[in-house]
């Protein structure tokens, strides 16, 4: 239930994500949420998407982000898809940190249990990805 879009900065990940979000928003019967590290997608997304600027909440670590996502779901059981643009910017951490792997595994398990799809971008060269991270690409 996790799709990772990974590549070095400037490789078009966000543009690809915008196209995916708007396409999913047209078809998804449930709610579509996009979490970003700053308000930059406001005018690129259809108004059917709930856009969340994570900088307003200042997530310090992945424990916070897991709680945040869990809280979103607890308040809206109709969430069908959660997009995250710039995972290592949402939670300020190195994209090659083992914590990234752990979060992706958590999101996959959480998504399967609650029927939520996750699409996440991560800025780092694909060559830096571990085997676990590559399994989500």
Phi, psi and omega in degrees: 000008178241129172243127180251131173252112187235143177176165179295160179303136177087013182264006175092019181297314183293319177299316177298319181295317179302314179298318178296314182300310182295324177293316179293320182300329179289330188251333186291122178287337179267186180285146176243128183237141174234122176256126179230164184278345177200160182283090177233348182259004186311315185265001181261345186250147175298152182288359176282349184263132175275110183264127181239124176270106185293341180295339176292336184253348177050061178297127184267334184202178183286337175298316176299313183296320177299316178296322179296312179296318178299320178294321176301315181292320180298330180269351182205095181287357181268008180295127179252333184209133174240124176255143175229122180258111177083065183306317182283355172262326177299310172250111184295100184204159175293135180296347179259007179295143176301337179295331177296313177304312180300319180294317180299319178295319177298313181300321179296313179295314180299317180296316179296319181294323187249009178057049178240131175268140176243134170234124190229137173258148179219121181273101175188148177301139182302330180298338181276351185287141174283171178299322179297314179296319179299332180293344180262352182280000000 
